[in-house]
Amino acid sequence: MEHPKSPSCRWRSSRSSIIACISIALFTDTFLYSFMVPILNRILEGLGNLDRDPQFYVSAVLAVHGLVSLFASPVIGHYSDKSPRKKRQLLLSLGGCLIGTALVAASRSLWIIFAGRCFQAIAGSGVWIVGLATVADAVGEEHIGKTMGIVMSFTSAGMISGPMISGLLLENVGYWAAWTVPFALLAVDLIARLIMLDPESSDDSSLRSLHLSSTSAPASPRETDETTLRDPDRLSKSTSADILDKEVQDLASPRAFYGFLLTDRRVLTALLITTISGSVMTSFNTTLPLHVEEVFGWGPSYTGLMFFCLEIGMVLGPVSGWIRDRFGVRNPAVLGMIAFAQLIWLLGVPGNESFPWASADTKGSAIYIFALIGIGAVSPFLTGIATFEVIAVVKQCQAENPSIFGPHGGLARALSMTDVAATVAMMAGPILSGTLHITVGYYYMNLIFGTSPERHR
């Protein structure tokens, strides 16, 4: 016999409460990641004599986060899917984040900094994978795009506010006073995670009800078309057929699970788009400051404003999600890739001698700012595609066969694939852009980046 939940329990496990909790968690994670950028030089200076240039250690400390996440994500996804209790996993990840942040803040040696960053990387991967899986469990497919758009807006806000607050506090109130903000934010995050209850859809019964609803009411052609990057006919002949073929097979093992998803062209296309667009977006940290200083003579203040232009997507995130829910993924993604490619090329035009009408003395600065704003506006239509698609594929498979990926589903493992793709982009973007900028120049670097989305359209 089922007992009705109290009003407080219903509120704590409600969709709004879960979205708010995960949004705060992801804001905290991106805030802490970007908070390190301005303050890292001060930490390294406090360590005394270093045997190499400080820039080497800055790059190494920032890179270790991505390297650890690359290996931690599949492991976290595997163990997360073994239990429906996501709240416990979220609290464990927060504990790791607290330990990592304390180690970095109080570090007295280089190895302690690296250890702290490893804790932060593992905890960050945990909150992304488990958090997004929790949201996907709680939200219906008809609202997943809008919901993910809202959540991603909070991540952008954390990425923007982290270095701004860090630099401001470090300059005006000192080192330890600056660290009070991250720890206060972690305290708020802890309260939010304690308040939240696991959504009902995490239970095994939800998978059974999903199976019953799918067998009694098959998806309409329009619904199929709205949740795929591919043609609905091709989808019905591939993914659905594969699901039926796997009815008697166990896809819960890691090799079978990832092999099954990586043979789905929807998943591969979405992961490729995420990696390419993410690499381009992260490349700006390496090339933009130097380029605007060389071409326009802009200092740090103007450079900061240029990065702010890229974050217009923070406002447009919910809008892009609503468009996906209303019109599907494929058409907005194709149009977004076309616009993204043209804007990346346009970004390389100002300052190039082949385009005298876009020199620094004419309209070059206006064109550059316009291109950055355009890239920021288009990016929300590309950055969340992998998350949206893997959720759609996994839920469709589980609708056909609720136990196909194991008793607790496969959302966390699927989302670990998107975390790996984002991590690869975060690591590859600065390396590729820095190398191309030196070898072929800024214009041809952008031309190469601009042709990559077109090539995979």
N, C-alpha and C positions, 0 to 999 in steps of 0.2 A: 504494500500500500504506500502510495506516495504522499508525503506530507508537504503542504504548501509552504513556501518560503516566506519568512518575515519580510516586511517592506524594506528593511535595511539590507537584507541579503539580496533581495531582488535588485535594489539600486546598485549594490557593490558588484554584482555580476552582470549588470546591464551593459548594453553595447556602448552607451555614452561613457560610462565609467571606465570601461576597458580601453576605449580609444584615447581618453584623456590620460590614463596611466601610461600607456605605451608611448604616447606623444611626448610626455614629460621625460620618460626614460631615454628616448632617442635624442631629444633635445640635450639632455645631460651628457650623453655620450659624445655627440658632435661638438658640444661646447668644450668639454675636457680635451678632446683631440686638438681643436684649434687654439685653445687657451695656451697650449705649450709653445706655440710658435714664437711670440715675442719674448717670453720669459726664459727660453732655453739658453740663450747666450749668457744671461745672468747666472744661471745654474752652473754652466760650464766654467765661467770665470771664477766661481767660488771653489772649484776643484783644484786650482793651482796650475802648475805647469803641465801642459799636455804635449805629447811627443809629435803631434801633427797639427795642421791648421784647424782652427775651431770649426770652419765650414764643413770639414770632413765629418766631425763628430755630430754636428747638427743634422747633416743628411743621414748619418747612420742611425741616430736616435729616432728620427722620423720614419726611416725606412723599416726599422725592426717591427714597428706596429703592423705594417702591411704583410711582412714576411711571416710573422706568427699567425696572423689572421688567416693567411692562405692555407696553413696546415690545420689550424684549430677548427675552422668552419665545418668541414665534413664530419669531424669527430663529434662536435656539439650537436649537429643535426641528427646524427645517428642515435645518440643517447637521449636526445630530447623526444624523439618519436617513440621511445620505449615507455614513456609515462605520460598520462593525460594531465598531470599536475604541473601546469606551466608556472603557477605562482611561485612554487618552491624553486624552480630553475631560475626565475627572474631574481629572486632574493639572493641566490647563490652568486649570480653574475654581479649583482650590486656589491656583495661582499668582496669579490675580487677587484672590483673597480675602486672601492675604498682603500684596500691594501695597496694597490698600484699607485693611486694618487698620493697616499701618505709616503710611500717609498720615494717617489719622484720629488715631492716637496722637501723632504728631509734628507735627501741624498748627500752623502759625503764622499762618494766614489763613483766612477763611471759605471762600474758593474751594478751598483744599486739602481742607477738610472735605467739601465737596460732591463733589469729585473722588474722594476716598476712598470715600464712600458709593456713588457710581456704580459703582466697581470692585466693591464688596461686593454691590451689587444684581445686577450681571451674573453674578458668580460664584455667588451664591445661587440665581439662576434656573437656572444650569447644573447645579448639584449636585442640585436638585430634579428637573429634567426628565430629565437623563441618569441620575441615581441610581435613580429610580423605574423608568425604562425598563430598566435593568440588572437590577433585582430582578424585574421582570415577565418578562424573558427567562429568568431562571434558575429561576423557581418555576412549578410547574404550576397550572392554574386551580383545581384542587380545594383548594389551600392558599393562594391569593392573598389571601383575606380575612384569615386569621389572620396571615400574614406582614406585610401592610400595617398591621394593628393593632399588631404589635410595633414596626415602624418608626416609626409615628406616636407611640407612647409615648415613644420617644427624643426626638422633636421637642418634645413637651410638656415633657419633663424639661429640655431645653435652654432653653425659654422661661421656665420657673420659676426655674432655678438662675442664669441670667444676671444679672438685676438684684439678686438676693439676694447673690451673691458680689461683684458690682461695688460695691454700696453698702457691704458689710462691709469689703472691702479698702481702698476709698477712704478710709473713716473711720479705719481703724486703722493702715494701713501706708503710705498715700500714693498719689500718682497713678501714678508709674512702676512701683511694685511691684505695683499692681493689674493692670497690663497684662501682667505675666509669665504670668498664668493663661491668657488668650486665646492667647498665642504658644506656650505649652507645649501647649495643646490642639491648635493647628494642627500642631505637630510630631508629635503622636500620630496625627492625621488623615493626615498625609503618609506615615507608616510604614504605616498601614492600607491606603492607596491603592496604595502601592508593592508591598505583599504580594499584593493581590488580582490575579487574572487574569480576563480576559474569559470569561464563561460560554460553553459550547459552543453554546448555543441562539442565540447571536448570529450564527452562521455561516449562510451561505446554505443549507447542507445541512439545517439544522433546519427551514427553511420548506418544503423539499421533503418531508421526513419528516412534517411536520405535515399537508401536503396528502394524502399517502398514507394516513395514519391516519384523516383525516377522511372520505376517500372509502370506506374499507373498513369504518369503524365510525361511522355517523352518530350524532349526539347523541340521547339519549333525551328524551322529553318532560319528565321530571323534571329532567334536567340543564339543559334550556333554561329551565325555570321558575325554577331556582335562581340563574340568572345574569342576571336581567332585572328591571327595574322595571315592565315592562309584562306584559300577558297573553301566554303563549306562542303562542297562535294568531295574535295580532296581530303578534308578532315574526316568525313564520314567513312571514307574508304581506307583510311590509314589508322588514326588513333582508335576509333571505335572498334575496328576490326582487330586491332592489336589487343584491345582490352578483352574481347571475346576469346581470342586465342590464349590469353593468359589466365582464363577462368580457373584452370586446374593447376596452375603453376604458382610457386611461391616467389613473390617479388620483394619480400621483406629483407633479404640479404643485401648488403651494400652493392656488390657487383651486379646483381640482377636489377636492383632498383635504378642505379645510375645508368646502367646500360640501356634499360628500357626508356628512360626519359631522354637520354642523349641521342636516341634514334628518332625522336619526334622532331620534325622540322620546325614546329612552332617554338619549342624550347630552344633549339639551336639558333634560330633567327633572333629570338629575343635576347639571348645571352650575347650574341655577336653585336647587336645594336648597343646593348649596355656597355660592353667593353670598348667599342669604338668611340661612342659619344663620351663615355667617362674618361677615356684617355685624353681626348681633346680638351675637356673641361679642366682636368687636373694639370694639363700642360701650361695653362696660363700662369701658374705660380712660378714657373721657371723662366718663361720668355717675356711675359708682359711688362714687368718692371723695367727690364733692361731696354726693351724696344721703345717704350714711350719716353724714356730718358734720352736715348740716342736720337730719336726722330723729332720729338716735340720739346725736349728739354724739361719734362715734367718731373717734379720731385715726389717724395713719399706721400704727400697729402693728395695730390692729383691721382697718383697711382691707386691709393685707397678708394677714391671715388670711382675709378674704372672697375675695380673689383665689385663695388656696390652695384654698378650697372648690370653685372652678370647675375645678381641675385634677385632680379625682378620676378624670376620663377617662383620665389617664395610666396608671392601674392597670387600667381596664376596656377599654383599647384592644385587647389580645389577645382578651379575652372577646367583644367585639363582632365581631371578625374571625372567630372560631370560629363564632359564631352565623350570620354571613353564609354561611360555607362550608357549614354544616350545613343551614340552613333557607332560604337564598337572601337576596336583597337587599330585595325588595319589601315583604314583611310587616314586618320589623324597621324599615324606613324609614318606612312609614306610621304604625306605632305610635309611633315616635320623634318624628315630626312632630306628632302629636296631643299627646303628653306635653310636648314642647318648647313648643308654643303655650300650653298651660294654665299651665306653670311661669313663662313670661315674663309672663303676665298676673298671676299670683300675686305675682311679684316687685314689681309696682307697687302692690300693695294696702297694705302697711305704711306708715303715715304719711299716707294719704289720708283726708280728713275724712269721706268717704262710708262708711268702714269703721271705726267706732269700736272694734270688737273687735280691730282690728289696729294700734292706736296704739302709739307708743313706750313708753307706760306699761303696756301690757298684754302681748299676745303678738306684737307687731310684730317684734321682733328675732328671735324663734324662727322665725316664718314666713319672714322674709327669708333667714335662714341655710338653712332647709330648702329654699327655692326655689333658692338658689344651688347647693346640693349636688345637687339633682335635675337642674338644667340641666347641671352638670358630668358627671353620670352618663349623661344622654341624648345629649350631644354626640358621643361616638364613633360612634354609630349614624348620624350625619348627615354628619360632616366628611369621611369618606373615600369617600363614595358616588361622586363624580365620577371619582376615580382608579380605583375598582373597575370602574365602568361603561365608561369609555373603553377600558380594557385589555380587557375582555370583548368589546366591539364590534370592536375592531381585530383581536384574535386570531381571532374568529369569521370575519371577512372574509378574513383571510389563510389560514384553514383551507380556505375555499372556493376561493380563488385566491391562491396564495403571493406572486405578484408584483404584486398589485393596487395596492399603495402604493409600489412601487419595490423594488429588489433587497435592501434591508436593512430592509424593513418600515416601519411608520409609528407605532411606539409613542411615540417622542420628540415628534413633532409633536402627537400626540393628547394627551399629558401636558402639553404647553405650553398647551393650552386650559384645563386645570384650574388651572395656575399663573396664568393670566390671570384666571380666575374668582376665585381666592383673593386676588389682588392688588386686584381691583375691590372685593371685600368689605372688605379691609384699609383701603382709602382711603375707601369710602363709609360704613362703619359709624360712625366718629367724627364725620363731617360731619353725617350724618342725625340721629344721636342728640343731638348738641350743639344742632342747630337745633330739633328737636322738644322737647327738654327746656326750652329757653328759651321757645318759643312756646305749647306746650300743656301742659307740665308732665310730671313723671315718670310718673304713672299712665297718662295717655293716650298717652305715648310707648311704654310697654310694651304697651298695648292695641293700638296700630297694629302694632308688631313681632309681637305674638302672633297677629294675624289674618292676617299674610302667609303663614306656613306653611300655615294652614288653607285659605287661598284657592287654594293651588297643590297641594293634596293629590291 
